[in-house]
């Protein structure tokens, strides 16, 4: 990830945690890593993966 992508992903992750409880965040992060071997920040670069996993937990 470039520096700008990292900055935006970090900002998004902080904002996202304001809307989702800690248990769901943990489940989402774990699931992203299990399915795709990526972190939450990295998943924002490939938004389809992020969307697929969050949809499972948030509907």
PDB file of N, CA, C, O and CB in Angstrom:
ATOM      1  N   UNK A   1       0.846  -1.182   0.000  1.00  0.00           N
ATOM      2  CA  UNK A   1       0.000   0.000   0.000  1.00  0.00           C
ATOM      3  C   UNK A   1       0.887   1.240   0.000  1.00  0.00           C
ATOM      4  O   UNK A   1       1.935   1.281   0.644  1.00  0.00           O
ATOM      5  CB  UNK A   1      -0.960   0.001   1.222  1.00  0.00           C
ATOM      6  N   UNK A   2       0.443   2.231  -0.729  1.00  0.00           N
ATOM      7  CA  UNK A   2       1.176   3.488  -0.726  1.00  0.00           C
ATOM      8  C   UNK A   2       0.911   4.223   0.584  1.00  0.00           C
ATOM      9  O   UNK A   2       0.026   3.848   1.352  1.00  0.00           O
ATOM     10  CB  UNK A   2       0.777   4.365  -1.940  1.00  0.00           C
ATOM     11  N   UNK A   3       1.676   5.253   0.821  1.00  0.00           N
ATOM     12  CA  UNK A   3       1.507   6.043   2.057  1.00  0.00           C
ATOM     13  C   UNK A   3       0.109   6.649   2.113  1.00  0.00           C
ATOM     14  O   UNK A   3      -0.505   6.675   3.180  1.00  0.00           O
ATOM     15  CB  UNK A   3       2.578   7.166   2.143  1.00  0.00           C
ATOM     16  N   UNK A   4      -0.400   7.130   1.000  1.00  0.00           N
ATOM     17  CA  UNK A   4      -1.733   7.741   0.979  1.00  0.00           C
ATOM     18  C   UNK A   4      -2.809   6.693   1.253  1.00  0.00           C
ATOM     19  O   UNK A   4      -3.753   6.960   1.996  1.00  0.00           O
ATOM     20  CB  UNK A   4      -1.993   8.427  -0.378  1.00  0.00           C
ATOM     21  N   UNK A   5      -2.677   5.512   0.666  1.00  0.00           N
ATOM     22  CA  UNK A   5      -3.638   4.438   0.916  1.00  0.00           C
ATOM     23  C   UNK A   5      -3.625   4.034   2.385  1.00  0.00           C
ATOM     24  O   UNK A   5      -4.679   3.798   2.976  1.00  0.00           O
ATOM     25  CB  UNK A   5      -3.330   3.222   0.030  1.00  0.00           C
ATOM     26  N   UNK A   6      -2.455   3.955   2.966  1.00  0.00           N
ATOM     27  CA  UNK A   6      -2.333   3.602   4.375  1.00  0.00           C
ATOM     28  C   UNK A   6      -2.986   4.663   5.250  1.00  0.00           C
ATOM     29  O   UNK A   6      -3.700   4.334   6.198  1.00  0.00           O
ATOM     30  CB  UNK A   6      -0.860   3.427   4.761  1.00  0.00           C
ATOM     31  N   UNK A   7      -2.751   5.909   4.943  1.00  0.00           N
ATOM     32  CA  UNK A   7      -3.361   7.012   5.694  1.00  0.00           C
ATOM     33  C   UNK A   7      -4.881   6.960   5.615  1.00  0.00           C
ATOM     34  O   UNK A   7      -5.562   7.100   6.632  1.00  0.00           O
ATOM     35  CB  UNK A   7      -2.857   8.360   5.168  1.00  0.00           C
ATOM     36  N   UNK A   8      -5.410   6.762   4.428  1.00  0.00           N
ATOM     37  CA  UNK A   8      -6.863   6.691   4.258  1.00  0.00           C
ATOM     38  C   UNK A   8      -7.448   5.454   4.933  1.00  0.00           C
ATOM     39  O   UNK A   8      -8.511   5.527   5.548  1.00  0.00           O
ATOM     40  CB  UNK A   8      -7.222   6.690   2.775  1.00  0.00           C
ATOM     41  N   UNK A   9      -6.767   4.334   4.823  1.00  0.00           N
ATOM     42  CA  UNK A   9      -7.251   3.101   5.444  1.00  0.00           C
ATOM     43  C   UNK A   9      -7.254   3.227   6.960  1.00  0.00           C
ATOM     44  O   UNK A   9      -8.193   2.775   7.614  1.00  0.00           O
ATOM     45  CB  UNK A   9      -6.390   1.908   5.016  1.00  0.00           C
ATOM     46  N   UNK A  10      -6.227   3.829   7.521  1.00  0.00           N
ATOM     47  CA  UNK A  10      -6.159   4.019   8.968  1.00  0.00           C
ATOM     48  C   UNK A  10      -7.285   4.925   9.437  1.00  0.00           C
ATOM     49  O   UNK A  10      -7.927   4.650  10.451  1.00  0.00           O
ATOM     50  CB  UNK A  10      -4.800   4.604   9.376  1.00  0.00           C
ATOM     51  N   UNK A  11      -7.523   5.984   8.717  1.00  0.00           N
ATOM     52  CA  UNK A  11      -8.614   6.905   9.046  1.00  0.00           C
ATOM     53  C   UNK A  11      -9.962   6.205   8.960  1.00  0.00           C
ATOM     54  O   UNK A  11     -10.814   6.375   9.831  1.00  0.00           O
ATOM     55  CB  UNK A  11      -8.593   8.118   8.111  1.00  0.00           C
ATOM     56  N   UNK A  12     -10.152   5.413   7.900  1.00  0.00           N
ATOM     57  CA  UNK A  12     -11.408   4.687   7.747  1.00  0.00           C
ATOM     58  C   UNK A  12     -11.608   3.694   8.878  1.00  0.00           C
ATOM     59  O   UNK A  12     -12.709   3.575   9.417  1.00  0.00           O
ATOM     60  CB  UNK A  12     -11.446   3.965   6.407  1.00  0.00           C
ATOM     61  N   UNK A  13     -10.542   2.975   9.243  1.00  0.00           N
ATOM     62  CA  UNK A  13     -10.655   1.968  10.299  1.00  0.00           C
ATOM     63  C   UNK A  13     -11.073   2.625  11.616  1.00  0.00           C
ATOM     64  O   UNK A  13     -11.893   2.070  12.348  1.00  0.00           O
ATOM     65  CB  UNK A  13      -9.315   1.212  10.474  1.00  0.00           C
ATOM     66  N   UNK A  14     -10.525   3.783  11.920  1.00  0.00           N
ATOM     67  CA  UNK A  14     -10.901   4.489  13.145  1.00  0.00           C
ATOM     68  C   UNK A  14     -12.361   4.913  13.101  1.00  0.00           C
ATOM     69  O   UNK A  14     -13.071   4.793  14.100  1.00  0.00           O
ATOM     70  CB  UNK A  14     -10.005   5.713  13.358  1.00  0.00           C
ATOM     71  N   UNK A  15     -12.813   5.403  11.963  1.00  0.00           N
ATOM     72  CA  UNK A  15     -14.203   5.812  11.809  1.00  0.00           C
ATOM     73  C   UNK A  15     -15.130   4.610  11.878  1.00  0.00           C
ATOM     74  O   UNK A  15     -16.181   4.669  12.517  1.00  0.00           O
ATOM     75  CB  UNK A  15     -14.400   6.554  10.490  1.00  0.00           C
ATOM     76  N   UNK A  16     -14.750   3.532  11.230  1.00  0.00           N
ATOM     77  CA  UNK A  16     -15.547   2.303  11.190  1.00  0.00           C
ATOM     78  C   UNK A  16     -15.772   1.750  12.595  1.00  0.00           C
ATOM     79  O   UNK A  16     -16.861   1.270  12.907  1.00  0.00           O
ATOM     80  CB  UNK A  16     -14.860   1.246  10.312  1.00  0.00           C
ATOM     81  N   UNK A  17     -14.746   1.816  13.442  1.00  0.00           N
ATOM     82  CA  UNK A  17     -14.870   1.291  14.798  1.00  0.00           C
ATOM     83  C   UNK A  17     -15.859   2.104  15.627  1.00  0.00           C
ATOM     84  O   UNK A  17     -16.328   1.629  16.661  1.00  0.00           O
ATOM     85  CB  UNK A  17     -13.511   1.274  15.481  1.00  0.00           C
ATOM     86  N   UNK A  18     -16.177   3.298  15.199  1.00  0.00           N
ATOM     87  CA  UNK A  18     -17.181   4.101  15.883  1.00  0.00           C
ATOM     88  C   UNK A  18     -18.602   3.620  15.618  1.00  0.00           C
ATOM     89  O   UNK A  18     -19.521   3.944  16.370  1.00  0.00           O
ATOM     90  CB  UNK A  18     -17.051   5.539  15.468  1.00  0.00           C
ATOM     91  N   UNK A  19     -18.782   2.850  14.554  1.00  0.00           N
ATOM     92  CA  UNK A  19     -20.110   2.377  14.172  1.00  0.00           C
ATOM     93  C   UNK A  19     -20.362   0.909  14.480  1.00  0.00           C
ATOM     94  O   UNK A  19     -21.510   0.463  14.501  1.00  0.00           O
ATOM     95  CB  UNK A  19     -20.317   2.608  12.723  1.00  0.00           C
ATOM     96  N   UNK A  20     -19.298   0.162  14.717  1.00  0.00           N
ATOM     97  CA  UNK A  20     -19.402  -1.289  14.906  1.00  0.00           C
ATOM     98  C   UNK A  20     -18.796  -1.643  16.255  1.00  0.00           C
ATOM     99  O   UNK A  20     -17.765  -1.093  16.643  1.00  0.00           O
ATOM    100  CB  UNK A  20     -18.688  -2.071  13.750  1.00  0.00           C
ATOM    101  N   UNK A  21     -19.438  -2.563  16.969  1.00  0.00           N
ATOM    102  CA  UNK A  21     -18.909  -2.921  18.289  1.00  0.00           C
ATOM    103  C   UNK A  21     -17.634  -3.757  18.166  1.00  0.00           C
ATOM    104  O   UNK A  21     -17.335  -4.315  17.110  1.00  0.00           O
ATOM    105  CB  UNK A  21     -19.967  -3.690  19.097  1.00  0.00           C
ATOM    106  N   UNK A  22     -16.897  -3.828  19.269  1.00  0.00           N
ATOM    107  CA  UNK A  22     -15.584  -4.487  19.268  1.00  0.00           C
ATOM    108  C   UNK A  22     -15.652  -5.959  18.872  1.00  0.00           C
ATOM    109  O   UNK A  22     -14.758  -6.458  18.189  1.00  0.00           O
ATOM    110  CB  UNK A  22     -14.954  -4.367  20.633  1.00  0.00           C
ATOM    111  N   UNK A  23     -16.703  -6.655  19.294  1.00  0.00           N
ATOM    112  CA  UNK A  23     -16.829  -8.079  18.943  1.00  0.00           C
ATOM    113  C   UNK A  23     -16.961  -8.269  17.436  1.00  0.00           C
ATOM    114  O   UNK A  23     -16.335  -9.156  16.854  1.00  0.00           O
ATOM    115  CB  UNK A  23     -18.041  -8.701  19.654  1.00  0.00           C
ATOM    116  N   UNK A  24     -17.787  -7.422  16.809  1.00  0.00           N
ATOM    117  CA  UNK A  24     -17.961  -7.524  15.357  1.00  0.00           C
ATOM    118  C   UNK A  24     -16.674  -7.158  14.622  1.00  0.00           C
ATOM    119  O   UNK A  24     -16.334  -7.785  13.619  1.00  0.00           O
ATOM    120  CB  UNK A  24     -19.109  -6.616  14.891  1.00  0.00           C
ATOM    121  N   UNK A  25     -15.960  -6.151  15.111  1.00  0.00           N
ATOM    122  CA  UNK A  25     -14.687  -5.770  14.492  1.00  0.00           C
ATOM    123  C   UNK A  25     -13.718  -6.958  14.531  1.00  0.00           C
ATOM    124  O   UNK A  25     -13.060  -7.268  13.537  1.00  0.00           O
ATOM    125  CB  UNK A  25     -14.067  -4.532  15.216  1.00  0.00           C
ATOM    126  N   UNK A  26     -13.642  -7.604  15.675  1.00  0.00           N
ATOM    127  CA  UNK A  26     -12.753  -8.766  15.813  1.00  0.00           C
ATOM    128  C   UNK A  26     -13.163  -9.868  14.851  1.00  0.00           C
ATOM    129  O   UNK A  26     -12.311 -10.465  14.194  1.00  0.00           O
ATOM    130  CB  UNK A  26     -12.765  -9.295  17.261  1.00  0.00           C
ATOM    131  N   UNK A  27     -14.457 -10.144  14.761  1.00  0.00           N
ATOM    132  CA  UNK A  27     -14.946 -11.188  13.849  1.00  0.00           C
ATOM    133  C   UNK A  27     -14.622 -10.847  12.392  1.00  0.00           C
ATOM    134  O   UNK A  27     -14.205 -11.708  11.618  1.00  0.00           O
ATOM    135  CB  UNK A  27     -16.469 -11.378  14.019  1.00  0.00           C
ATOM    136  N   UNK A  28     -14.819  -9.590  12.037  1.00  0.00           N
ATOM    137  CA  UNK A  28     -14.545  -9.150  10.666  1.00  0.00           C
ATOM    138  C   UNK A  28     -13.059  -9.289  10.358  1.00  0.00           C
ATOM    139  O   UNK A  28     -12.689  -9.825   9.314  1.00  0.00           O
ATOM    140  CB  UNK A  28     -15.002  -7.686  10.456  1.00  0.00           C
ATOM    141  N   UNK A  29     -12.205  -8.810  11.262  1.00  0.00           N
ATOM    142  CA  UNK A  29     -10.756  -8.915  11.045  1.00  0.00           C
ATOM    143  C   UNK A  29     -10.314 -10.370  10.943  1.00  0.00           C
ATOM    144  O   UNK A  29      -9.531 -10.726  10.062  1.00  0.00           O
ATOM    145  CB  UNK A  29      -9.995  -8.219  12.179  1.00  0.00           C
ATOM    146  N   UNK A  30     -10.815 -11.204  11.839  1.00  0.00           N
ATOM    147  CA  UNK A  30     -10.462 -12.624  11.807  1.00  0.00           C
ATOM    148  C   UNK A  30     -10.913 -13.285  10.516  1.00  0.00           C
ATOM    149  O   UNK A  30     -10.174 -14.066   9.917  1.00  0.00           O
ATOM    150  CB  UNK A  30     -11.074 -13.346  12.995  1.00  0.00           C
ATOM    151  N   UNK A  31     -12.124 -12.969  10.093  1.00  0.00           N
ATOM    152  CA  UNK A  31     -12.666 -13.570   8.885  1.00  0.00           C
ATOM    153  C   UNK A  31     -11.901 -13.113   7.648  1.00  0.00           C
ATOM    154  O   UNK A  31     -11.631 -13.917   6.757  1.00  0.00           O
ATOM    155  CB  UNK A  31     -14.144 -13.229   8.744  1.00  0.00           C
ATOM    156  N   UNK A  32     -11.547 -11.830   7.584  1.00  0.00           N
ATOM    157  CA  UNK A  32     -10.759 -11.334   6.457  1.00  0.00           C
ATOM    158  C   UNK A  32      -9.426 -12.064   6.371  1.00  0.00           C
ATOM    159  O   UNK A  32      -8.968 -12.422   5.285  1.00  0.00           O
ATOM    160  CB  UNK A  32     -10.528  -9.822   6.584  1.00  0.00           C
ATOM    161  N   UNK A  33      -8.813 -12.280   7.525  1.00  0.00           N
ATOM    162  CA  UNK A  33      -7.525 -12.966   7.507  1.00  0.00           C
ATOM    163  C   UNK A  33      -7.684 -14.439   7.147  1.00  0.00           C
ATOM    164  O   UNK A  33      -6.883 -14.977   6.383  1.00  0.00           O
ATOM    165  CB  UNK A  33      -6.837 -12.830   8.859  1.00  0.00           C
ATOM    166  N   UNK A  34      -8.707 -15.096   7.690  1.00  0.00           N
ATOM    167  CA  UNK A  34      -8.916 -16.514   7.392  1.00  0.00           C
ATOM    168  C   UNK A  34      -9.231 -16.749   5.927  1.00  0.00           C
ATOM    169  O   UNK A  34      -8.698 -17.673   5.313  1.00  0.00           O
ATOM    170  CB  UNK A  34     -10.033 -17.069   8.246  1.00  0.00           C
ATOM    171  N   UNK A  35     -10.101 -15.911   5.364  1.00  0.00           N
ATOM    172  CA  UNK A  35     -10.523 -16.127   3.972  1.00  0.00           C
ATOM    173  C   UNK A  35      -9.514 -15.621   2.946  1.00  0.00           C
ATOM    174  O   UNK A  35      -9.275 -16.267   1.925  1.00  0.00           O
ATOM    175  CB  UNK A  35     -11.848 -15.452   3.734  1.00  0.00           C
ATOM    176  N   UNK A  36      -8.914 -14.439   3.231  1.00  0.00           N
ATOM    177  CA  UNK A  36      -8.102 -13.787   2.200  1.00  0.00           C
ATOM    178  C   UNK A  36      -6.662 -13.483   2.627  1.00  0.00           C
ATOM    179  O   UNK A  36      -5.875 -12.994   1.816  1.00  0.00           O
ATOM    180  CB  UNK A  36      -8.764 -12.514   1.788  1.00  0.00           C
ATOM    181  N   UNK A  37      -6.308 -13.763   3.883  1.00  0.00           N
ATOM    182  CA  UNK A  37      -4.988 -13.464   4.419  1.00  0.00           C
ATOM    183  C   UNK A  37      -4.649 -11.972   4.287  1.00  0.00           C
ATOM    184  O   UNK A  37      -3.531 -11.604   3.927  1.00  0.00           O
ATOM    185  CB  UNK A  37      -3.934 -14.308   3.706  1.00  0.00           C
ATOM    186  N   UNK A  38      -5.640 -11.127   4.586  1.00  0.00           N
ATOM    187  CA  UNK A  38      -5.430  -9.680   4.543  1.00  0.00           C
ATOM    188  C   UNK A  38      -5.949  -9.051   5.833  1.00  0.00           C
ATOM    189  O   UNK A  38      -6.751  -9.641   6.558  1.00  0.00           O
ATOM    190  CB  UNK A  38      -6.132  -9.054   3.307  1.00  0.00           C
ATOM    191  N   UNK A  39      -5.472  -7.844   6.096  1.00  0.00           N
ATOM    192  CA  UNK A  39      -5.924  -7.087   7.261  1.00  0.00           C
ATOM    193  C   UNK A  39      -7.120  -6.226   6.863  1.00  0.00           C
ATOM    194  O   UNK A  39      -7.461  -6.113   5.685  1.00  0.00           O
ATOM    195  CB  UNK A  39      -4.773  -6.207   7.837  1.00  0.00           C
ATOM    196  N   UNK A  40      -7.740  -5.628   7.860  1.00  0.00           N
ATOM    197  CA  UNK A  40      -8.868  -4.732   7.581  1.00  0.00           C
ATOM    198  C   UNK A  40      -8.413  -3.576   6.698  1.00  0.00           C
ATOM    199  O   UNK A  40      -9.089  -3.231   5.730  1.00  0.00           O
ATOM    200  CB  UNK A  40      -9.481  -4.194   8.897  1.00  0.00           C
ATOM    201  N   UNK A  41      -7.283  -2.982   7.024  1.00  0.00           N
ATOM    202  CA  UNK A  41      -6.772  -1.866   6.219  1.00  0.00           C
ATOM    203  C   UNK A  41      -6.497  -2.303   4.780  1.00  0.00           C
ATOM    204  O   UNK A  41      -6.835  -1.582   3.840  1.00  0.00           O
ATOM    205  CB  UNK A  41      -5.489  -1.296   6.850  1.00  0.00           C
ATOM    206  N   UNK A  42      -5.894  -3.463   4.602  1.00  0.00           N
ATOM    207  CA  UNK A  42      -5.609  -3.969   3.254  1.00  0.00           C
ATOM    208  C   UNK A  42      -6.884  -4.281   2.479  1.00  0.00           C
ATOM    209  O   UNK A  42      -6.916  -4.162   1.254  1.00  0.00           O
ATOM    210  CB  UNK A  42      -4.742  -5.217   3.336  1.00  0.00           C
ATOM    211  N   UNK A  43      -7.931  -4.679   3.193  1.00  0.00           N
ATOM    212  CA  UNK A  43      -9.181  -5.033   2.525  1.00  0.00           C
ATOM    213  C   UNK A  43      -9.835  -3.833   1.870  1.00  0.00           C
ATOM    214  O   UNK A  43     -10.636  -3.989   0.948  1.00  0.00           O
ATOM    215  CB  UNK A  43     -10.140  -5.660   3.508  1.00  0.00           C
ATOM    216  N   UNK A  44      -9.510  -2.655   2.329  1.00  0.00           N
ATOM    217  CA  UNK A  44     -10.114  -1.459   1.742  1.00  0.00           C
ATOM    218  C   UNK A  44      -9.602  -1.222   0.325  1.00  0.00           C
ATOM    219  O   UNK A  44     -10.260  -0.568  -0.484  1.00  0.00           O
ATOM    220  CB  UNK A  44      -9.827  -0.234   2.614  1.00  0.00           C
ATOM    221  N   UNK A  45      -8.434  -1.757   0.041  1.00  0.00           N
ATOM    222  CA  UNK A  45      -7.895  -1.662  -1.313  1.00  0.00           C
ATOM    223  C   UNK A  45      -8.686  -2.558  -2.262  1.00  0.00           C
ATOM    224  O   UNK A  45      -8.838  -2.246  -3.443  1.00  0.00           O
ATOM    225  CB  UNK A  45      -6.402  -2.044  -1.331  1.00  0.00           C
ATOM    226  N   UNK A  46      -9.181  -3.661  -1.741  1.00  0.00           N
ATOM    227  CA  UNK A  46     -10.032  -4.576  -2.505  1.00  0.00           C
ATOM    228  C   UNK A  46     -11.390  -4.590  -1.805  1.00  0.00           C
ATOM    229  O   UNK A  46     -11.698  -5.510  -1.047  1.00  0.00           O
ATOM    230  CB  UNK A  46      -9.401  -6.041  -2.601  1.00  0.00           C
ATOM    231  N   UNK A  47     -12.184  -3.579  -2.062  1.00  0.00           N
ATOM    232  CA  UNK A  47     -13.396  -3.329  -1.294  1.00  0.00           C
ATOM    233  C   UNK A  47     -14.412  -4.460  -1.379  1.00  0.00           C
ATOM    234  O   UNK A  47     -15.215  -4.631  -0.461  1.00  0.00           O
ATOM    235  CB  UNK A  47     -14.029  -2.062  -1.759  1.00  0.00           C
ATOM    236  N   UNK A  48     -14.395  -5.232  -2.453  1.00  0.00           N
ATOM    237  CA  UNK A  48     -15.343  -6.348  -2.578  1.00  0.00           C
ATOM    238  C   UNK A  48     -15.151  -7.362  -1.452  1.00  0.00           C
ATOM    239  O   UNK A  48     -16.128  -7.896  -0.927  1.00  0.00           O
ATOM    240  CB  UNK A  48     -15.179  -7.042  -3.943  1.00  0.00           C
ATOM    241  N   UNK A  49     -13.914  -7.627  -1.082  1.00  0.00           N
ATOM    242  CA  UNK A  49     -13.638  -8.563   0.001  1.00  0.00           C
ATOM    243  C   UNK A  49     -14.138  -7.997   1.323  1.00  0.00           C
ATOM    244  O   UNK A  49     -14.750  -8.712   2.115  1.00  0.00           O
ATOM    245  CB  UNK A  49     -12.134  -8.872   0.083  1.00  0.00           C
ATOM    246  N   UNK A  50     -13.880  -6.725   1.560  1.00  0.00           N
ATOM    247  CA  UNK A  50     -14.354  -6.059   2.769  1.00  0.00           C
ATOM    248  C   UNK A  50     -15.872  -6.113   2.841  1.00  0.00           C
ATOM    249  O   UNK A  50     -16.442  -6.445   3.880  1.00  0.00           O
ATOM    250  CB  UNK A  50     -13.868  -4.602   2.812  1.00  0.00           C
ATOM    251  N   UNK A  51     -16.517  -5.787   1.738  1.00  0.00           N
ATOM    252  CA  UNK A  51     -17.974  -5.777   1.682  1.00  0.00           C
ATOM    253  C   UNK A  51     -18.552  -7.169   1.917  1.00  0.00           C
ATOM    254  O   UNK A  51     -19.541  -7.314   2.634  1.00  0.00           O
ATOM    255  CB  UNK A  51     -18.445  -5.238   0.338  1.00  0.00           C
ATOM    256  N   UNK A  52     -17.952  -8.178   1.327  1.00  0.00           N
ATOM    257  CA  UNK A  52     -18.420  -9.559   1.471  1.00  0.00           C
ATOM    258  C   UNK A  52     -18.369  -9.991   2.935  1.00  0.00           C
ATOM    259  O   UNK A  52     -19.329 -10.577   3.435  1.00  0.00           O
ATOM    260  CB  UNK A  52     -17.572 -10.514   0.602  1.00  0.00           C
ATOM    261  N   UNK A  53     -17.280  -9.716   3.619  1.00  0.00           N
ATOM    262  CA  UNK A  53     -17.125 -10.141   5.002  1.00  0.00           C
ATOM    263  C   UNK A  53     -18.012  -9.330   5.924  1.00  0.00           C
ATOM    264  O   UNK A  53     -18.656  -9.903   6.804  1.00  0.00           O
ATOM    265  CB  UNK A  53     -15.674 -10.023   5.435  1.00  0.00           C
ATOM    266  N   UNK A  54     -18.069  -8.022   5.757  1.00  0.00           N
ATOM    267  CA  UNK A  54     -18.896  -7.205   6.663  1.00  0.00           C
ATOM    268  C   UNK A  54     -20.380  -7.512   6.489  1.00  0.00           C
ATOM    269  O   UNK A  54     -21.149  -7.415   7.445  1.00  0.00           O
ATOM    270  CB  UNK A  54     -18.643  -5.707   6.417  1.00  0.00           C
ATOM    271  N   UNK A  55     -20.779  -7.875   5.293  1.00  0.00           N
ATOM    272  CA  UNK A  55     -22.182  -8.207   5.061  1.00  0.00           C
ATOM    273  C   UNK A  55     -22.610  -9.410   5.894  1.00  0.00           C
ATOM    274  O   UNK A  55     -23.759  -9.479   6.331  1.00  0.00           O
ATOM    275  CB  UNK A  55     -22.423  -8.484   3.577  1.00  0.00           C
ATOM    276  N   UNK A  56     -21.707 -10.353   6.119  1.00  0.00           N
ATOM    277  CA  UNK A  56     -21.998 -11.521   6.942  1.00  0.00           C
ATOM    278  C   UNK A  56     -22.379 -11.140   8.369  1.00  0.00           C
ATOM    279  O   UNK A  56     -23.278 -11.733   8.965  1.00  0.00           O
ATOM    280  CB  UNK A  56     -20.804 -12.449   6.961  1.00  0.00           C
ATOM    281  N   UNK A  57     -21.682 -10.144   8.903  1.00  0.00           N
ATOM    282  CA  UNK A  57     -21.848  -9.787  10.291  1.00  0.00           C
ATOM    283  C   UNK A  57     -22.817  -8.626  10.521  1.00  0.00           C
ATOM    284  O   UNK A  57     -23.438  -8.531  11.579  1.00  0.00           O
ATOM    285  CB  UNK A  57     -20.528  -9.451  10.866  1.00  0.00           C
ATOM    286  N   UNK A  58     -22.943  -7.757   9.539  1.00  0.00           N
ATOM    287  CA  UNK A  58     -23.779  -6.569   9.725  1.00  0.00           C
ATOM    288  C   UNK A  58     -25.061  -6.591   8.917  1.00  0.00           C
ATOM    289  O   UNK A  58     -25.946  -5.757   9.109  1.00  0.00           O
ATOM    290  CB  UNK A  58     -23.004  -5.349   9.370  1.00  0.00           C
ATOM    291  N   UNK A  59     -25.154  -7.542   8.022  1.00  0.00           N
ATOM    292  CA  UNK A  59     -26.378  -7.691   7.236  1.00  0.00           C
ATOM    293  C   UNK A  59     -26.462  -6.864   6.018  1.00  0.00           C
ATOM    294  O   UNK A  59     -27.458  -6.927   5.297  1.00  0.00           O
ATOM    295  CB  UNK A  59     -27.512  -7.392   8.046  1.00  0.00           C
TER     296      UNK A  59
END
